[in-house]
Amino acid sequence: MLRRKKHTNALTYLGAGTEVQGTLKVEGNLRVDGTVLGTVVVAGDLEVAPTGRIEGDEVRARSILVNGEIRARVIAEGKLTLTRTARLEGDVIAHALDIEAGATFVGRSVTGEQRGLPEPQAETVSAQGEEA
């Protein structure tokens, strides 16, 4: 029996004027010039063109380049880039975030490695003001 390799570098293209409703899962890369109404999960990279729009609960991909519009929670394993024509409304979790001048971002962001800050060291002070 022959086994086929998964082509994670394959490109799925949604042209301008195309509208998809529901959950969209892509094994490779995705470029959106049209509209997606729903959740988008991409194993590779995602590009939203200037005419592209995604509106849903969540958008997840390795790296994301936004020239168009996203209204959703965004999770990027790598870098999320918002160009000057981008509009993003939603919370962001990304390893790195790059926002060009002119881009619109409305939401909260968490970037970098997900690790906590070190606990502050408590100091005890005696009644006379000296450290104990």
C-alpha positions in Angstrom: 0.0 0.0 0.0 1.3 3.4 -0.9 1.4 6.1 1.7 1.2 9.8 0.8 3.2 12.5 2.5 1.3 15.4 4.0 2.2 18.4 1.9 2.4 21.1 4.6 3.8 23.6 2.1 0.7 23.3 -0.1 -1.2 26.6 -0.6 -5.0 26.9 -0.2 -6.3 30.1 -1.9 -9.7 31.7 -1.3 -10.2 34.2 -4.0 -11.9 37.6 -3.8 -15.7 37.2 -3.9 -15.4 33.8 -2.2 -17.3 33.3 1.1 -16.8 30.3 3.4 -19.0 29.7 6.5 -18.1 27.3 9.3 -14.8 25.9 10.5 -11.9 26.0 8.0 -9.0 23.6 8.6 -6.0 23.7 6.3 -2.9 21.4 6.5 -0.6 23.7 4.5 -0.6 27.5 4.1 -3.7 29.7 3.5 -4.2 33.0 1.7 -7.6 34.7 2.1 -8.7 37.3 -0.4 -12.4 36.6 0.2 -14.4 36.2 3.4 -14.4 33.5 6.1 -17.2 33.5 8.7 -16.1 31.0 11.3 -13.1 29.5 13.0 -9.8 29.1 11.0 -7.1 26.6 11.9 -4.0 26.5 9.7 -1.1 24.1 10.2 1.2 26.4 8.2 1.2 30.2 7.6 -1.8 32.4 7.0 -2.0 35.6 4.9 -5.1 37.8 4.9 -4.9 40.0 1.7 -6.2 43.6 1.7 -9.6 42.4 0.4 -9.6 39.5 2.9 -11.8 39.3 6.0 -12.1 36.7 8.7 -14.8 36.9 11.4 -15.3 34.2 13.9 -14.3 32.8 17.3 -10.7 31.9 16.7 -7.9 32.2 14.1 -4.9 29.9 14.7 -1.8 29.5 12.5 2.0 29.1 12.6 2.7 32.7 11.4 0.1 35.3 10.4 0.4 38.3 8.0 -2.7 40.6 8.0 -3.3 43.1 5.3 -7.0 42.9 5.6 -9.4 42.4 8.5 -9.8 39.9 11.3 -12.4 39.9 14.0 -11.6 37.0 16.2 -9.2 35.7 18.9 -5.8 35.2 17.2 -3.2 32.6 18.1 0.1 32.6 16.3 2.8 30.1 17.2 5.3 32.4 15.5 5.0 36.0 14.4 1.8 38.0 13.9 2.3 40.9 11.5 -0.2 43.7 11.1 0.6 45.9 8.0 -0.6 49.5 7.6 -3.8 48.4 6.0 -4.7 45.8 8.6 -7.6 45.9 11.1 -7.7 43.4 13.9 -10.4 43.3 16.6 -9.7 40.6 19.2 -7.3 39.3 21.7 -3.9 38.0 20.5 -1.5 35.4 21.7 1.7 35.3 19.7 5.4 34.6 20.1 6.1 37.9 18.4 3.9 40.8 17.4 4.8 43.4 14.7 2.3 46.3 14.2 3.1 48.8 11.4 2.2 52.5 11.6 -1.4 52.9 10.3 -2.6 49.4 11.4 -5.6 49.2 13.7 -5.5 46.8 16.7 -8.3 46.7 19.3 -7.8 44.1 21.9 -5.3 42.6 24.3 -2.0 40.9 23.5 0.2 38.4 25.1 3.6 37.9 23.4 6.8 36.1 24.0 7.4 32.9 25.9 4.7 32.1 28.4 6.6 32.1 31.6 5.9 34.0 34.8 7.9 36.7 36.4 10.1 35.7 39.3 8.5 36.1 42.8 9.7 39.2 44.6 12.0 38.6 47.6 10.3 39.6 50.8 12.4 41.6 53.2 11.6 41.8 56.9 12.2 45.1 58.8 12.5 45.4 62.6 10.7 48.0 64.6 13.9 50.2 64.6 14.0 50.1 60.7 16.9 47.6 60.4 16.6 44.5 58.3 16.2 41.4 60.4 
